[in-house]
Amino acid sequence: FVLPETTVYEIAKHLKQKLQMKAVRVIGNVNACVSKVSFAAHICPSVNEERVKALEKTFENGTEVLIPGEMWDWSPAAYYRDAGQLGLNKAIIQVGHFSMEE
C-alpha cells in the first residue's frame, strides 16, 4: 500500500488505537517518514528458502514498513533493526497473530 507520507510512530499509534491494543512492537526506525507499507499475515514462522526469499522481496520492492501477523524474531527483526540503525526508512510494526486476524 502507498499511504500519504507519515512517520512509523503515527502508523503504530493508529494501529494500536484501531485494534484496541495496549501496545504494539516497533522494530527499526520509529521516526522514519514513510509511505510504502506491506502486510504479511504470516511471514517466516519457520525457516525455509521460500520464506527467506519473501523477506528479501520486502526490501527489493521498497517496503518501508512491514506489518506481519506473526514472524520469527531473528531474521526479519534483525534486517529491519539494522536497516533502521543505518538510517534507512525501514521498520516492522508487530501487532500479533490474533490481533491481525480480527
N, CA, C and O atoms as CSV, one atom per row, in Angstrom:
chain,resi,resn,atom,element,x,y,z
A,1,PHE,N,N,0.832,-1.169,0.000
A,1,PHE,CA,C,0.000,0.000,0.000
A,1,PHE,C,C,0.878,1.234,0.000
A,1,PHE,O,O,1.958,1.237,0.591
A,2,VAL,N,N,0.417,2.279,-0.660
A,2,VAL,CA,C,1.108,3.556,-0.600
A,2,VAL,C,C,0.197,4.528,0.137
A,2,VAL,O,O,-0.925,4.797,-0.293
A,3,LEU,N,N,0.695,5.047,1.246
A,3,LEU,CA,C,-0.047,5.968,2.098
A,3,LEU,C,C,0.519,7.371,1.943
A,3,LEU,O,O,1.637,7.539,1.454
A,4,PRO,N,N,-0.247,8.388,2.357
A,4,PRO,CA,C,0.369,9.714,2.443
A,4,PRO,C,C,1.540,9.642,3.426
A,4,PRO,O,O,1.464,8.926,4.425
A,5,GLU,N,N,2.602,10.364,3.156
A,5,GLU,CA,C,3.797,10.261,3.998
A,5,GLU,C,C,3.474,10.593,5.451
A,5,GLU,O,O,2.826,11.596,5.751
A,6,THR,N,N,3.940,9.733,6.333
A,6,THR,CA,C,3.757,9.881,7.772
A,6,THR,C,C,4.921,9.190,8.461
A,6,THR,O,O,5.808,8.661,7.790
A,7,THR,N,N,4.933,9.185,9.772
A,7,THR,CA,C,6.013,8.510,10.489
A,7,THR,C,C,5.584,7.104,10.901
A,7,THR,O,O,4.395,6.800,11.002
A,8,VAL,N,N,6.565,6.274,11.130
A,8,VAL,CA,C,6.307,4.929,11.632
A,8,VAL,C,C,5.547,5.044,12.958
A,8,VAL,O,O,4.625,4.271,13.219
A,9,TYR,N,N,5.934,5.998,13.778
A,9,TYR,CA,C,5.277,6.210,15.064
A,9,TYR,C,C,3.774,6.451,14.884
A,9,TYR,O,O,2.963,5.869,15.604
A,10,GLU,N,N,3.408,7.295,13.942
A,10,GLU,CA,C,1.993,7.611,13.717
A,10,GLU,C,C,1.213,6.392,13.214
A,10,GLU,O,O,0.066,6.181,13.609
A,11,ILE,N,N,1.831,5.596,12.351
A,11,ILE,CA,C,1.165,4.370,11.878
A,11,ILE,C,C,0.962,3.413,13.043
A,11,ILE,O,O,-0.114,2.834,13.195
A,12,ALA,N,N,1.991,3.247,13.864
A,12,ALA,CA,C,1.889,2.355,15.025
A,12,ALA,C,C,0.806,2.837,15.983
A,12,ALA,O,O,0.026,2.036,16.497
A,13,LYS,N,N,0.761,4.122,16.219
A,13,LYS,CA,C,-0.254,4.698,17.111
A,13,LYS,C,C,-1.661,4.463,16.550
A,13,LYS,O,O,-2.584,4.135,17.295
A,14,HIS,N,N,-1.815,4.632,15.247
A,14,HIS,CA,C,-3.106,4.417,14.595
A,14,HIS,C,C,-3.541,2.948,14.706
A,14,HIS,O,O,-4.690,2.663,15.045
A,15,LEU,N,N,-2.629,2.030,14.421
A,15,LEU,CA,C,-2.947,0.604,14.532
A,15,LEU,C,C,-3.317,0.223,15.960
A,15,LEU,O,O,-4.272,-0.519,16.190
A,16,LYS,N,N,-2.559,0.734,16.905
A,16,LYS,CA,C,-2.832,0.445,18.317
A,16,LYS,C,C,-4.243,0.896,18.697
A,16,LYS,O,O,-4.973,0.180,19.383
A,17,GLN,N,N,-4.608,2.078,18.247
A,17,GLN,CA,C,-5.938,2.611,18.560
A,17,GLN,C,C,-7.031,1.815,17.856
A,17,GLN,O,O,-8.006,1.415,18.492
A,18,LYS,N,N,-6.885,1.579,16.561
A,18,LYS,CA,C,-7.925,0.896,15.789
A,18,LYS,C,C,-8.103,-0.563,16.199
A,18,LYS,O,O,-9.213,-1.094,16.150
A,19,LEU,N,N,-7.014,-1.206,16.600
A,19,LEU,CA,C,-7.096,-2.610,17.017
A,19,LEU,C,C,-7.352,-2.742,18.515
A,19,LEU,O,O,-7.414,-3.849,19.049
A,20,GLN,N,N,-7.499,-1.598,19.186
A,20,GLN,CA,C,-7.778,-1.549,20.624
A,20,GLN,C,C,-6.760,-2.376,21.417
A,20,GLN,O,O,-7.116,-3.237,22.221
A,21,MET,N,N,-5.504,-2.085,21.164
A,21,MET,CA,C,-4.419,-2.811,21.820
A,21,MET,C,C,-3.765,-1.927,22.880
A,21,MET,O,O,-3.825,-0.700,22.807
A,22,LYS,N,N,-3.147,-2.564,23.854
A,22,LYS,CA,C,-2.404,-1.821,24.870
A,22,LYS,C,C,-1.042,-1.391,24.348
A,22,LYS,O,O,-0.496,-0.373,24.774
A,23,ALA,N,N,-0.495,-2.175,23.421
A,23,ALA,CA,C,0.832,-1.867,22.886
A,23,ALA,C,C,1.031,-2.582,21.557
A,23,ALA,O,O,0.390,-3.597,21.284
A,24,VAL,N,N,1.919,-2.049,20.742
A,24,VAL,CA,C,2.406,-2.729,19.543
A,24,VAL,C,C,3.930,-2.706,19.633
A,24,VAL,O,O,4.502,-1.879,20.342
A,25,ARG,N,N,4.568,-3.595,18.928
A,25,ARG,CA,C,6.030,-3.677,18.945
A,25,ARG,C,C,6.566,-3.036,17.669
A,25,ARG,O,O,6.158,-3.410,16.569
A,26,VAL,N,N,7.464,-2.084,17.806
A,26,VAL,CA,C,8.084,-1.440,16.655
A,26,VAL,C,C,9.565,-1.798,16.647
A,26,VAL,O,O,10.264,-1.624,17.645
A,27,ILE,N,N,10.031,-2.298,15.510
A,27,ILE,CA,C,11.435,-2.651,15.320
A,27,ILE,C,C,11.943,-1.797,14.166
A,27,ILE,O,O,11.343,-1.790,13.091
A,28,GLY,N,N,13.031,-1.087,14.373
A,28,GLY,CA,C,13.581,-0.256,13.306
A,28,GLY,C,C,13.489,1.211,13.663
A,28,GLY,O,O,13.509,1.578,14.838
A,29,ASN,N,N,13.389,2.047,12.644
A,29,ASN,CA,C,13.421,3.494,12.805
A,29,ASN,C,C,12.016,4.044,13.041
A,29,ASN,O,O,11.273,4.276,12.087
A,30,VAL,N,N,11.650,4.254,14.301
A,30,VAL,CA,C,10.298,4.699,14.662
A,30,VAL,C,C,10.002,6.117,14.162
A,30,VAL,O,O,8.839,6.476,13.982
A,31,ASN,N,N,11.033,6.913,13.940
A,31,ASN,CA,C,10.845,8.301,13.492
A,31,ASN,C,C,10.920,8.469,11.984
A,31,ASN,O,O,10.806,9.587,11.483
A,32,ALA,N,N,11.109,7.381,11.257
A,32,ALA,CA,C,11.245,7.465,9.800
A,32,ALA,C,C,9.964,7.979,9.152
A,32,ALA,O,O,8.862,7.606,9.555
A,33,CYS,N,N,10.116,8.832,8.151
A,33,CYS,CA,C,8.984,9.265,7.326
A,33,CYS,C,C,8.817,8.227,6.225
A,33,CYS,O,O,9.745,7.969,5.458
A,34,VAL,N,N,7.637,7.638,6.152
A,34,VAL,CA,C,7.402,6.516,5.245
A,34,VAL,C,C,6.071,6.678,4.519
A,34,VAL,O,O,5.215,7.472,4.909
A,35,SER,N,N,5.927,5.895,3.447
A,35,SER,CA,C,4.642,5.858,2.740
A,35,SER,C,C,4.318,4.464,2.203
A,35,SER,O,O,3.153,4.177,1.929
A,36,LYS,N,N,5.312,3.595,2.046
A,36,LYS,CA,C,5.077,2.275,1.455
A,36,LYS,C,C,5.014,1.210,2.554
A,36,LYS,O,O,6.000,0.936,3.238
A,37,VAL,N,N,3.820,0.620,2.700
A,37,VAL,CA,C,3.539,-0.335,3.770
A,37,VAL,C,C,3.106,-1.663,3.165
A,37,VAL,O,O,2.330,-1.696,2.209
A,38,SER,N,N,3.610,-2.751,3.725
A,38,SER,CA,C,3.202,-4.094,3.289
A,38,SER,C,C,2.671,-4.882,4.481
A,38,SER,O,O,3.241,-4.845,5.571
A,39,PHE,N,N,1.571,-5.596,4.256
A,39,PHE,CA,C,1.018,-6.502,5.256
A,39,PHE,C,C,1.428,-7.917,4.886
A,39,PHE,O,O,1.466,-8.277,3.709
A,40,ALA,N,N,1.729,-8.702,5.883
A,40,ALA,CA,C,2.054,-10.111,5.665
A,40,ALA,C,C,1.415,-10.895,6.808
A,40,ALA,O,O,1.817,-10.752,7.962
A,41,ALA,N,N,0.436,-11.708,6.493
A,41,ALA,CA,C,-0.274,-12.431,7.549
A,41,ALA,C,C,0.667,-13.293,8.370
A,41,ALA,O,O,0.635,-13.239,9.600
A,42,HIS,N,N,1.490,-14.073,7.726
A,42,HIS,CA,C,2.423,-14.956,8.424
A,42,HIS,C,C,3.748,-14.912,7.681
A,42,HIS,O,O,3.919,-15.600,6.675
A,43,ILE,N,N,4.683,-14.110,8.169
A,43,ILE,CA,C,5.973,-14.054,7.492
A,43,ILE,C,C,6.991,-14.858,8.295
A,43,ILE,O,O,7.298,-14.567,9.451
A,44,CYS,N,N,7.481,-15.857,7.632
A,44,CYS,CA,C,8.608,-16.615,8.146
A,44,CYS,C,C,8.391,-17.260,9.510
A,44,CYS,O,O,9.275,-17.160,10.361
A,45,PRO,N,N,7.261,-17.916,9.759
A,45,PRO,CA,C,7.141,-18.584,11.048
A,45,PRO,C,C,8.055,-19.793,11.162
A,45,PRO,O,O,8.275,-20.293,12.265
A,46,SER,N,N,8.588,-20.269,10.056
A,46,SER,CA,C,9.604,-21.316,10.100
A,46,SER,C,C,10.617,-21.029,9.004
A,46,SER,O,O,10.321,-20.318,8.043
A,47,VAL,N,N,11.786,-21.572,9.150
A,47,VAL,CA,C,12.868,-21.252,8.215
A,47,VAL,C,C,12.823,-22.188,7.008
A,47,VAL,O,O,12.913,-23.408,7.148
A,48,ASN,N,N,12.684,-21.605,5.839
A,48,ASN,CA,C,12.902,-22.331,4.593
A,48,ASN,C,C,13.228,-21.305,3.512
A,48,ASN,O,O,12.990,-20.110,3.688
A,49,GLU,N,N,13.765,-21.772,2.412
A,49,GLU,CA,C,14.257,-20.864,1.375
A,49,GLU,C,C,13.165,-19.950,0.827
A,49,GLU,O,O,13.417,-18.774,0.568
A,50,GLU,N,N,11.968,-20.473,0.650
A,50,GLU,CA,C,10.867,-19.676,0.100
A,50,GLU,C,C,10.520,-18.503,1.016
A,50,GLU,O,O,10.262,-17.398,0.538
A,51,ARG,N,N,10.513,-18.735,2.305
A,51,ARG,CA,C,10.160,-17.666,3.245
A,51,ARG,C,C,11.276,-16.643,3.383
A,51,ARG,O,O,11.006,-15.460,3.593
A,52,VAL,N,N,12.507,-17.074,3.269
A,52,VAL,CA,C,13.619,-16.127,3.282
A,52,VAL,C,C,13.528,-15.230,2.046
A,52,VAL,O,O,13.753,-14.023,2.144
A,53,LYS,N,N,13.203,-15.803,0.893
A,53,LYS,CA,C,13.041,-15.002,-0.328
A,53,LYS,C,C,11.895,-14.002,-0.182
A,53,LYS,O,O,11.982,-12.888,-0.698
A,54,ALA,N,N,10.823,-14.385,0.512
A,54,ALA,CA,C,9.699,-13.473,0.744
A,54,ALA,C,C,10.155,-12.262,1.555
A,54,ALA,O,O,9.755,-11.135,1.265
A,55,LEU,N,N,10.979,-12.488,2.558
A,55,LEU,CA,C,11.519,-11.386,3.354
A,55,LEU,C,C,12.412,-10.489,2.500
A,55,LEU,O,O,12.304,-9.265,2.561
A,56,GLU,N,N,13.286,-11.091,1.712
A,56,GLU,CA,C,14.167,-10.307,0.835
A,56,GLU,C,C,13.358,-9.461,-0.140
A,56,GLU,O,O,13.751,-8.342,-0.472
A,57,LYS,N,N,12.240,-9.988,-0.593
A,57,LYS,CA,C,11.389,-9.264,-1.542
A,57,LYS,C,C,10.844,-7.967,-0.933
A,57,LYS,O,O,10.632,-6.989,-1.650
A,58,THR,N,N,10.617,-7.956,0.394
A,58,THR,CA,C,10.132,-6.719,1.016
A,58,THR,C,C,11.152,-5.594,0.877
A,58,THR,O,O,10.781,-4.424,0.784
A,59,PHE,N,N,12.435,-5.946,0.863
A,59,PHE,CA,C,13.469,-4.927,0.645
A,59,PHE,C,C,13.516,-4.539,-0.824
A,59,PHE,O,O,13.619,-3.356,-1.151
A,60,GLU,N,N,13.444,-5.520,-1.709
A,60,GLU,CA,C,13.540,-5.261,-3.146
A,60,GLU,C,C,12.389,-4.404,-3.663
A,60,GLU,O,O,12.590,-3.579,-4.554
A,61,ASN,N,N,11.179,-4.588,-3.114
A,61,ASN,CA,C,10.026,-3.840,-3.631
A,61,ASN,C,C,9.854,-2.478,-2.970
A,61,ASN,O,O,8.892,-1.765,-3.257
A,62,GLY,N,N,10.774,-2.115,-2.091
A,62,GLY,CA,C,10.739,-0.787,-1.489
A,62,GLY,C,C,9.870,-0.662,-0.256
A,62,GLY,O,O,9.589,0.450,0.190
A,63,THR,N,N,9.437,-1.785,0.307
A,63,THR,CA,C,8.630,-1.720,1.520
A,63,THR,C,C,9.408,-0.976,2.602
A,63,THR,O,O,10.562,-1.295,2.890
A,64,GLU,N,N,8.756,0.015,3.190
A,64,GLU,CA,C,9.378,0.761,4.278
A,64,GLU,C,C,8.884,0.262,5.634
A,64,GLU,O,O,9.645,0.211,6.601
A,65,VAL,N,N,7.609,-0.106,5.697
A,65,VAL,CA,C,7.029,-0.625,6.930
A,65,VAL,C,C,6.387,-1.975,6.633
A,65,VAL,O,O,5.530,-2.092,5.758
A,66,LEU,N,N,6.809,-2.976,7.365
A,66,LEU,CA,C,6.239,-4.319,7.246
A,66,LEU,C,C,5.366,-4.560,8.471
A,66,LEU,O,O,5.804,-4.366,9.605
A,67,ILE,N,N,4.122,-4.986,8.232
A,67,ILE,CA,C,3.199,-5.290,9.328
A,67,ILE,C,C,2.825,-6.766,9.216
A,67,ILE,O,O,1.894,-7.125,8.495
A,68,PRO,N,N,3.565,-7.626,9.940
A,68,PRO,CA,C,3.274,-9.059,9.887
A,68,PRO,C,C,2.291,-9.469,10.982
A,68,PRO,O,O,2.266,-8.877,12.061
A,69,GLY,N,N,1.491,-10.479,10.694
A,69,GLY,CA,C,0.639,-11.037,11.726
A,69,GLY,C,C,1.465,-11.821,12.720
A,69,GLY,O,O,1.230,-11.757,13.927
A,70,GLU,N,N,2.429,-12.557,12.210
A,70,GLU,CA,C,3.397,-13.227,13.062
A,70,GLU,C,C,4.673,-13.423,12.266
A,70,GLU,O,O,4.658,-13.457,11.035
A,71,MET,N,N,5.764,-13.551,12.979
A,71,MET,CA,C,7.061,-13.730,12.330
A,71,MET,C,C,8.023,-14.330,13.334
A,71,MET,O,O,7.771,-14.312,14.539
A,72,TRP,N,N,9.138,-14.867,12.828
A,72,TRP,CA,C,10.159,-15.302,13.768
A,72,TRP,C,C,10.955,-14.070,14.156
A,72,TRP,O,O,11.022,-13.105,13.394
A,73,ASP,N,N,11.542,-14.096,15.305
A,73,ASP,CA,C,12.180,-12.894,15.838
A,73,ASP,C,C,13.607,-12.636,15.371
A,73,ASP,O,O,14.113,-11.530,15.561
A,74,TRP,N,N,14.266,-13.610,14.772
A,74,TRP,CA,C,15.673,-13.333,14.495
A,74,TRP,C,C,15.907,-12.685,13.145
A,74,TRP,O,O,16.440,-11.575,13.133
A,75,SER,N,N,15.566,-13.259,12.024
A,75,SER,CA,C,15.947,-12.659,10.746
A,75,SER,C,C,15.175,-11.400,10.381
A,75,SER,O,O,15.805,-10.364,10.167
A,76,PRO,N,N,13.828,-11.425,10.295
A,76,PRO,CA,C,13.140,-10.184,9.899
A,76,PRO,C,C,13.453,-9.034,10.844
A,76,PRO,O,O,13.732,-7.921,10.398
A,77,ALA,N,N,13.410,-9.294,12.136
A,77,ALA,CA,C,13.686,-8.237,13.105
A,77,ALA,C,C,15.104,-7.696,12.937
A,77,ALA,O,O,15.317,-6.485,12.991
A,78,ALA,N,N,16.064,-8.582,12.735
A,78,ALA,CA,C,17.458,-8.153,12.578
A,78,ALA,C,C,17.641,-7.319,11.316
A,78,ALA,O,O,18.316,-6.290,11.350
A,79,TYR,N,N,17.047,-7.749,10.196
A,79,TYR,CA,C,17.165,-6.987,8.949
A,79,TYR,C,C,16.610,-5.574,9.115
A,79,TYR,O,O,17.267,-4.597,8.758
A,80,TYR,N,N,15.417,-5.475,9.649
A,80,TYR,CA,C,14.770,-4.167,9.771
A,80,TYR,C,C,15.411,-3.308,10.854
A,80,TYR,O,O,15.521,-2.094,10.682
A,81,ARG,N,N,15.836,-3.906,11.964
A,81,ARG,CA,C,16.530,-3.154,13.012
A,81,ARG,C,C,17.846,-2.598,12.468
A,81,ARG,O,O,18.158,-1.425,12.674
A,82,ASP,N,N,18.617,-3.439,11.776
A,82,ASP,CA,C,19.890,-2.981,11.214
A,82,ASP,C,C,19.672,-1.878,10.185
A,82,ASP,O,O,20.412,-0.895,10.162
A,83,ALA,N,N,18.664,-2.034,9.339
A,83,ALA,CA,C,18.371,-1.016,8.328
A,83,ALA,C,C,18.014,0.314,8.993
A,83,ALA,O,O,18.461,1.374,8.552
A,84,GLY,N,N,17.210,0.253,10.051
A,84,GLY,CA,C,16.856,1.468,10.788
A,84,GLY,C,C,18.075,2.123,11.402
A,84,GLY,O,O,18.200,3.348,11.381
A,85,GLN,N,N,18.980,1.318,11.952
A,85,GLN,CA,C,20.192,1.856,12.564
A,85,GLN,C,C,21.141,2.446,11.520
A,85,GLN,O,O,21.963,3.305,11.838
A,86,LEU,N,N,21.023,1.985,10.283
A,86,LEU,CA,C,21.829,2.543,9.199
A,86,LEU,C,C,21.208,3.805,8.608
A,86,LEU,O,O,21.739,4.375,7.655
A,87,GLY,N,N,20.078,4.241,9.178
A,87,GLY,CA,C,19.428,5.457,8.715
A,87,GLY,C,C,18.432,5.243,7.593
A,87,GLY,O,O,17.904,6.210,7.044
A,88,LEU,N,N,18.163,3.990,7.241
A,88,LEU,CA,C,17.167,3.707,6.204
A,88,LEU,C,C,15.767,3.812,6.799
A,88,LEU,O,O,15.569,3.560,7.987
A,89,ASN,N,N,14.818,4.177,5.980
A,89,ASN,CA,C,13.433,4.285,6.433
A,89,ASN,C,C,12.785,2.907,6.396
A,89,ASN,O,O,12.027,2.585,5.482
A,90,LYS,N,N,13.098,2.102,7.404
A,90,LYS,CA,C,12.605,0.729,7.477
A,90,LYS,C,C,12.160,0.435,8.895
A,90,LYS,O,O,12.829,0.811,9.858
A,91,ALA,N,N,11.014,-0.249,9.020
A,91,ALA,CA,C,10.529,-0.647,10.340
A,91,ALA,C,C,9.526,-1.781,10.194
A,91,ALA,O,O,8.910,-1.970,9.145
A,92,ILE,N,N,9.386,-2.516,11.266
A,92,ILE,CA,C,8.340,-3.524,11.394
A,92,ILE,C,C,7.431,-3.061,12.520
A,92,ILE,O,O,7.900,-2.657,13.584
A,93,ILE,N,N,6.132,-3.124,12.278
A,93,ILE,CA,C,5.160,-2.887,13.345
A,93,ILE,C,C,4.471,-4.216,13.573
A,93,ILE,O,O,3.721,-4.700,12.726
A,94,GLN,N,N,4.734,-4.792,14.723
A,94,GLN,CA,C,4.204,-6.122,15.017
A,94,GLN,C,C,2.989,-5.975,15.925
A,94,GLN,O,O,3.089,-5.490,17.052
A,95,VAL,N,N,1.838,-6.407,15.410
A,95,VAL,CA,C,0.594,-6.311,16.178
A,95,VAL,C,C,0.183,-7.660,16.746
A,95,VAL,O,O,-0.688,-7.722,17.613
A,96,GLY,N,N,0.777,-8.714,16.286
A,96,GLY,CA,C,0.484,-10.042,16.821
A,96,GLY,C,C,-0.513,-10.816,15.982
A,96,GLY,O,O,-1.337,-10.243,15.270
A,97,HIS,N,N,-0.418,-12.108,16.081
A,97,HIS,CA,C,-1.202,-13.042,15.286
A,97,HIS,C,C,-2.708,-12.836,15.444
A,97,HIS,O,O,-3.414,-12.658,14.452
A,98,PHE,N,N,-3.195,-12.858,16.655
A,98,PHE,CA,C,-4.642,-12.812,16.870
A,98,PHE,C,C,-5.228,-11.436,16.587
A,98,PHE,O,O,-6.343,-11.331,16.076
A,99,SER,N,N,-4.487,-10.379,16.915
A,99,SER,CA,C,-4.977,-9.027,16.615
A,99,SER,C,C,-5.083,-8.806,15.118
A,99,SER,O,O,-6.007,-8.141,14.650
A,100,MET,N,N,-4.153,-9.352,14.371
A,100,MET,CA,C,-4.138,-9.200,12.919
A,100,MET,C,C,-5.330,-9.900,12.288
A,100,MET,O,O,-5.896,-9.410,11.311
A,101,GLU,N,N,-5.710,-11.039,12.839
A,101,GLU,CA,C,-6.811,-11.806,12.245
A,101,GLU,C,C,-8.180,-11.255,12.572
A,101,GLU,O,O,-9.147,-11.538,11.865
A,102,GLU,N,N,-8.278,-10.473,13.630
A,102,GLU,CA,C,-9.577,-9.894,13.971
A,102,GLU,C,C,-9.821,-8.741,13.082
A,102,GLU,O,O,-10.861,-8.091,13.185
